[in-house]
């Protein structure tokens, strides 16, 4: 009986209107969140910011602590303006973190074009996955457990690569992350459309992290295969 009620509710005009509103607000806040990300990246480049200059493992733990602290605060205050402010602060922090790989990319003679290529590729991935989630009648939210298992494996591989750095492993991780977070975009947009996520602040945080990781991973791959030092 509850299942029938949920099916009826999910097909109601009120439900569709509500989820369209959540999706619209998510896209608007997602666009806004790119502003502090760009500002943070530019500030980091100007300052030659390098968070991982010391011990890579300690830096990784500190970064994860700060990131999860922000995410905890955002989720706790997602129904207030403070949640939006924390989200924008978090995206500025992530922009600072992004500046390091951008500095490396700009050290190549074709650095600007590689960054543009990664940005274009990320945009194409997002548009494709968001379109599939919006047009398809299939609910992809059931992918959650599979994606979480993949994320745990990638995190373990990242930690292993810190202690035993190998170029081949780094490239494998980057390829896996592009695939995983592309699937996460599909999953997160599908959750919004089918009612699994009803708060646009939480939804924006999830999609932002998906896009961020796709961009970083694509840029790593592009630098590895097309970087020109001349």
C-alpha positions in Angstrom: 0.0 0.0 0.0 2.9 2.4 0.8 4.5 1.5 -2.5 1.3 2.4 -4.4 1.1 5.7 -2.5 4.7 6.5 -3.4 4.1 5.7 -7.0 1.0 7.9 -7.1 2.8 10.7 -5.3 5.8 10.6 -7.6 3.6 11.0 -10.6 1.5 13.8 -9.2 1.8 17.4 -10.6 2.8 18.7 -7.2 5.7 16.3 -6.9 6.9 17.0 -10.4 6.7 20.7 -9.7 8.7 20.4 -6.4 11.4 18.3 -8.0 11.7 20.6 -11.0 12.2 23.4 -8.5 14.9 21.5 -6.6 16.7 20.7 -9.9 16.4 24.4 -11.1 17.7 25.7 -7.7 20.5 23.1 -7.8 21.7 24.2 -11.2 21.5 27.9 -10.2 23.5 27.4 -7.0 25.9 25.1 -8.9 26.6 27.9 -11.3 27.1 30.4 -8.4 29.5 28.0 -6.7 31.9 28.1 -9.6 32.6 31.8 -8.9 34.4 31.2 -5.5 36.0 28.2 -7.0 37.6 30.3 -9.8 38.5 33.0 -7.3 40.1 30.5 -5.0 42.1 29.0 -7.9 43.3 32.4 -9.1 44.3 33.4 -5.5 46.1 30.0 -5.1 48.0 30.5 -8.4 49.1 34.0 -7.5 50.2 32.8 -4.1 51.8 29.7 -5.5 49.7 27.8 -3.0 50.9 24.2 -2.4 48.9 22.4 0.3 50.8 19.1 -0.3 54.3 20.6 -0.1 55.1 18.7 3.1 54.2 15.2 3.9 51.7 14.0 1.3 50.0 11.6 3.7 49.6 14.2 6.5 48.4 16.8 3.9 45.9 14.3 2.6 44.5 13.6 6.1 44.3 17.4 6.8 42.6 18.0 3.5 40.1 15.2 4.2 39.5 16.6 7.7 38.8 20.1 6.4 36.6 18.9 3.6 34.5 16.6 5.8 34.2 19.4 8.3 32.8 21.7 5.7 30.5 19.0 4.4 29.2 18.2 7.9 28.5 21.9 8.5 26.7 22.2 5.1 24.5 19.2 5.8 23.7 20.4 9.3 22.7 23.8 8.1 21.3 22.9 4.7 17.9 24.4 5.4 19.2 27.9 6.2 21.3 30.6 4.6 24.3 29.5 6.6 24.3 26.3 4.6 24.6 28.2 1.4 27.4 30.4 2.9 29.3 27.3 4.0 28.9 25.8 0.6 30.4 28.8 -1.1 33.2 28.9 1.5 33.8 25.2 0.7 34.0 25.9 -3.0 36.5 28.7 -2.4 38.6 26.2 -0.4 38.3 23.6 -3.2 39.4 26.3 -5.7 42.6 26.9 -3.5 43.2 23.1 -3.6 42.7 23.1 -7.4 45.3 25.8 -7.9 48.2 23.3 -7.4 47.3 21.1 -10.4 46.6 24.3 -12.4 50.1 25.6 -11.6 51.5 22.3 -12.8 49.5 22.5 -16.0 50.5 26.1 -16.7 54.1 24.9 -16.4 53.6 23.3 -19.8 53.7 25.4 -23.0 50.2 24.2 -23.9 48.9 24.5 -20.3 46.1 26.9 -21.2 44.7 24.7 -23.9 44.9 21.6 -21.7 42.9 23.3 -19.0 40.4 24.4 -21.5 40.2 20.9 -22.9 39.6 19.5 -19.4 36.9 22.1 -18.8 35.2 21.3 -22.1 35.4 17.6 -21.5 33.9 18.0 -18.0 31.1 20.1 -19.4 30.4 17.5 -22.0 30.3 14.7 -19.4 28.0 16.7 -17.2 25.6 17.6 -20.0 25.5 14.0 -21.3 24.9 12.5 -17.8 22.4 15.1 -16.8 20.5 14.7 -20.1 20.4 10.9 -19.7 19.1 11.3 -16.1 16.4 13.8 -17.2 15.2 12.1 -20.4 15.4 8.5 -19.3 12.5 7.2 -17.3 14.8 4.9 -15.5 15.6 5.6 -11.8 19.4 5.3 -11.4 19.4 6.0 -7.7 19.8 2.2 -7.1 23.5 2.6 -8.2 24.4 4.1 -4.8 25.9 1.0 -3.1 27.9 0.0 -6.2 29.3 3.6 -6.5 30.2 3.8 -2.8 32.1 0.5 -3.1 34.0 2.0 -6.1 34.7 5.2 -4.1 36.2 3.3 -1.2 38.4 1.3 -3.5 39.7 4.5 -5.2 40.4 6.1 -1.8 42.4 3.0 -0.8 44.3 3.2 -4.1 45.1 6.9 -3.5 46.5 6.2 -0.1 48.6 3.3 -1.5 49.8 5.6 -4.3 51.0 8.1 -1.6 53.3 5.5 0.0 54.2 3.7 -3.3 54.0 6.3 -6.0 53.8 4.8 -9.5 52.8 6.7 -12.7 50.8 3.7 -14.0 48.8 3.6 -10.8 48.2 7.3 -10.9 46.8 7.1 -14.4 44.7 4.1 -13.5 43.2 6.0 -10.6 42.5 9.1 -12.8 40.7 6.9 -15.4 38.7 5.2 -12.6 37.7 8.5 -11.1 36.5 9.9 -14.4 34.3 6.9 -14.8 33.1 6.8 -11.2 32.2 10.5 -10.9 30.6 10.6 -14.3 28.3 7.8 -13.0 27.8 9.8 -9.8 26.5 12.7 -11.8 23.9 10.4 -13.4 23.1 9.0 -9.9 22.8 12.4 -8.2 20.7 14.1 -10.9 18.5 11.0 -11.0 18.0 11.2 -7.2 16.7 14.8 -7.6 14.4 13.9 -10.4 12.9 10.9 -8.7 12.6 12.4 -5.2 15.6 10.9 -3.5 17.0 14.3 -2.8 14.7 17.2 -1.9 17.2 19.8 -0.6 19.0 21.8 -3.3 21.9 22.7 -1.0 22.7 19.0 -0.4 22.1 18.3 -4.1 24.5 21.1 -5.2 27.2 19.8 -2.9 27.0 16.3 -4.3 27.0 17.4 -8.0 29.7 20.0 -7.4 32.0 17.3 -6.0 31.2 15.1 -9.0 32.1 17.8 -11.5 35.2 18.8 -9.5 36.6 15.3 -9.5 35.9 14.7 -13.2 37.7 17.9 -14.1 40.8 17.2 -12.0 41.0 13.6 -13.2 40.6 14.6 -16.9 43.3 17.3 -16.5 45.7 14.7 -15.0 45.1 12.4 -18.0 45.4 15.2 -20.5 48.7 16.4 -19.0 50.0 12.9 -19.0 49.3 12.3 -22.7 49.5 15.7 -24.3 51.7 17.9 -22.0 54.4 19.7 -23.9 57.4 21.1 -22.0 58.9 22.8 -25.1 
